Amino acid sequence: MHAAVMALGLMVAQTSATDSLKARDAEIRKALPPGDAEIPEPKKAKLAGILTQTVDMPAMAKDAVGKRWDALSAADRKRYVSAFEGFFRKASEGEIAGFRNSQIDYGAETSSGDDVQVPTTLTLKGEPTPVIYTLRKEGEGYKIVDLTIDGVSTVDNYKSSFGKEIDKNGIGGLISKLHDRTTHPVGAKN
């Protein structure tokens, strides 16, 4: 029994970044309700949790404010990361239905320092979109730290818009805006 547990541990430790993404994709597809029925809100929240469990939220949040991170107090960092996590999870809920009819093709991983890039092609409704996942080794697995969709880095996009908000209204303004976008996401039916 002990040897089997050790062998399983070695297999987990040798899992690639691509394998982590494939496992995440399989878990999401398994949890999706069958057919094209509307996904109830509680199920969307659960699926968003699965979708984002492999995202390193604190690292992505830190990178999304760039050099401004160093000027934040510990309390502001904590409030901001919490607001960012809620915002990112809510935004991810909007992507869930697309998994039903999508296909993901994985390319060869490349490494750059601590990061591993996994190029993919997401095909939805016959339209291919290049998506590059940037992952970082964390413990026995990998966590997503950025997504580049059609050549646009999610973190860089956030950095630009978050920076403008911080410059205009301070970190409190950004936190408030993230909370508002979590409660009333863009495109939500009010």
C-alpha positions as CSV (number, residue, x, y, z in Angstrom):
1,M,0.0,0.0,0.0
2,H,2.8,2.4,0.9
3,A,4.5,1.8,-2.4
4,A,1.3,2.6,-4.3
5,V,0.8,5.9,-2.4
6,M,4.5,6.8,-3.2
7,A,4.0,6.0,-6.9
8,L,0.8,8.1,-7.0
9,G,2.8,11.0,-5.4
10,L,5.5,10.7,-8.1
11,M,2.9,10.7,-10.8
12,V,1.3,13.9,-9.4
13,A,4.7,15.6,-9.0
14,Q,5.5,14.9,-12.6
15,T,2.2,16.3,-13.9
16,S,2.9,19.0,-16.6
17,A,1.2,22.4,-16.9
18,T,-0.7,21.1,-19.9
19,D,-1.9,18.1,-17.9
20,S,-3.2,20.5,-15.2
21,L,-5.1,22.5,-17.8
22,K,-6.6,19.3,-19.3
23,A,-7.7,18.0,-15.9
24,R,-9.4,21.4,-15.2
25,D,-11.1,21.3,-18.6
26,A,-12.4,17.7,-17.9
27,E,-13.6,18.7,-14.4
28,I,-15.6,21.6,-15.8
29,R,-17.1,19.6,-18.6
30,K,-18.1,16.9,-16.2
31,A,-19.8,19.4,-13.9
32,L,-21.8,21.1,-16.6
33,P,-25.5,20.2,-16.8
34,P,-26.3,18.3,-20.0
35,G,-27.9,19.9,-23.1
36,D,-28.4,23.6,-23.7
37,A,-30.6,24.3,-20.6
38,E,-30.0,27.6,-18.7
39,I,-27.4,27.1,-16.0
40,P,-28.8,28.1,-12.6
41,E,-26.9,30.8,-10.7
42,P,-25.8,28.4,-7.9
43,K,-24.4,26.0,-10.5
44,K,-22.7,28.9,-12.3
45,A,-21.0,29.9,-9.0
46,K,-19.8,26.3,-8.4
47,L,-18.5,26.0,-12.0
48,A,-16.7,29.4,-11.7
49,G,-15.0,28.0,-8.6
50,I,-13.8,25.0,-10.6
51,L,-12.7,27.3,-13.4
52,T,-10.7,29.6,-11.1
53,Q,-9.3,27.0,-8.6
54,T,-6.2,26.7,-10.7
55,V,-5.7,30.5,-10.9
56,D,-3.2,32.0,-8.5
57,M,-5.4,34.9,-7.6
58,P,-3.0,36.7,-5.3
59,A,-0.2,36.6,-7.9
60,M,-2.6,37.7,-10.7
61,A,-4.0,40.5,-8.5
62,K,-0.5,41.7,-7.6
63,D,0.7,41.7,-11.2
64,A,-2.5,43.5,-12.3
65,V,-1.5,46.6,-10.2
66,G,2.2,46.3,-11.1
67,K,4.6,48.7,-9.4
68,R,1.7,50.3,-7.4
69,W,1.6,47.1,-5.3
70,D,4.6,48.2,-3.3
71,A,2.9,51.4,-2.2
72,L,-0.2,49.6,-0.8
73,S,-0.5,49.0,2.9
74,A,-1.0,45.4,4.1
75,A,-4.7,46.2,4.8
76,D,-5.2,47.7,1.3
77,R,-3.5,44.7,-0.3
78,K,-5.8,42.3,1.6
79,R,-9.0,44.2,0.7
80,Y,-7.8,44.6,-3.0
81,V,-7.0,40.9,-3.4
82,S,-10.3,39.9,-1.9
83,A,-12.2,42.3,-4.3
84,F,-10.1,41.1,-7.3
85,E,-10.9,37.5,-6.5
86,G,-14.7,38.2,-6.4
87,F,-14.5,40.2,-9.6
88,F,-12.5,37.5,-11.4
89,R,-14.8,34.7,-10.3
90,K,-17.9,36.6,-11.3
91,A,-16.3,37.4,-14.7
92,S,-15.5,33.7,-15.1
93,E,-19.1,32.8,-14.6
94,G,-19.9,34.4,-17.9
95,E,-17.4,32.1,-19.7
96,I,-18.9,28.8,-18.5
97,A,-21.7,28.2,-21.0
98,G,-19.1,28.4,-23.8
99,F,-17.4,25.3,-22.5
100,R,-20.4,23.2,-23.6
101,N,-19.7,23.6,-27.3
102,S,-16.0,24.4,-27.4
103,Q,-13.0,22.4,-28.3
104,I,-9.5,23.1,-26.9
105,D,-6.4,22.0,-28.8
106,Y,-3.1,22.1,-26.8
107,G,0.2,23.1,-28.2
108,A,3.7,22.4,-26.9
109,E,4.7,24.0,-23.6
110,T,7.6,26.4,-23.4
111,S,9.4,27.6,-20.3
112,S,10.6,31.1,-19.4
113,G,12.1,31.4,-16.0
114,D,9.6,30.2,-13.4
115,D,6.7,30.4,-15.9
116,V,5.4,27.8,-18.4
117,Q,3.4,28.9,-21.4
118,V,0.8,26.5,-22.8
119,P,-0.5,27.7,-26.2
120,T,-4.0,26.5,-27.0
121,T,-6.6,27.1,-29.6
122,L,-10.1,27.5,-28.3
123,T,-12.7,26.8,-31.0
124,L,-16.2,28.1,-30.2
125,K,-19.0,28.2,-32.8
126,G,-16.4,27.3,-35.5
127,E,-14.2,30.3,-34.6
128,P,-10.7,29.5,-33.4
129,T,-9.1,31.8,-30.9
130,P,-5.5,31.5,-29.7
131,V,-5.3,31.4,-25.9
132,I,-1.9,31.2,-24.2
133,Y,-2.0,30.2,-20.5
134,T,0.9,31.2,-18.4
135,L,1.3,28.9,-15.4
136,R,3.7,28.8,-12.5
137,K,4.8,25.8,-10.5
138,E,3.1,25.8,-7.1
139,G,3.7,22.9,-4.8
140,E,2.9,19.7,-6.6
141,G,1.0,21.4,-9.5
142,Y,0.7,24.5,-11.6
143,K,-1.4,27.7,-11.2
144,I,-2.5,30.1,-13.9
145,V,-0.9,33.6,-13.5
146,D,-2.0,35.1,-16.9
147,L,-4.1,34.4,-20.0
148,T,-3.2,35.9,-23.3
149,I,-6.3,35.9,-25.5
150,D,-5.9,36.8,-29.2
151,G,-2.6,38.4,-28.4
152,V,-3.8,40.5,-25.4
153,S,-2.6,39.7,-21.9
154,T,-5.3,39.7,-19.3
155,V,-2.9,40.9,-16.6
156,D,-1.6,43.7,-18.9
157,N,-5.2,44.7,-19.7
158,Y,-6.1,44.9,-16.0
159,K,-2.8,46.7,-15.3
160,S,-3.8,49.5,-17.7
161,S,-7.4,50.0,-16.5
162,F,-6.6,49.4,-12.8
163,G,-3.7,51.9,-13.0
164,K,-6.0,54.5,-14.4
165,E,-8.6,53.9,-11.7
166,I,-5.9,54.1,-8.9
167,D,-4.4,57.3,-10.3
168,K,-7.9,58.8,-10.5
169,N,-9.6,57.5,-7.3
170,G,-6.9,55.7,-5.3
171,I,-6.9,52.0,-4.3
172,G,-10.3,52.6,-2.5
173,G,-11.8,53.6,-5.8
174,L,-10.5,50.5,-7.5
175,I,-11.8,48.3,-4.7
176,S,-15.2,49.9,-4.9
177,K,-15.3,49.5,-8.7
178,L,-14.3,45.8,-8.5
179,H,-17.1,45.3,-5.9
180,D,-19.5,47.1,-8.1
181,R,-18.5,45.0,-11.1
182,T,-18.9,41.8,-9.0
183,T,-22.4,42.8,-7.9
184,H,-23.5,44.3,-11.3
185,P,-21.2,42.7,-14.0
186,V,-21.1,44.3,-17.4
187,G,-23.8,42.8,-19.6
188,A,-25.9,41.6,-16.6
189,K,-29.6,41.7,-16.8
190,N,-30.8,44.2,-14.2
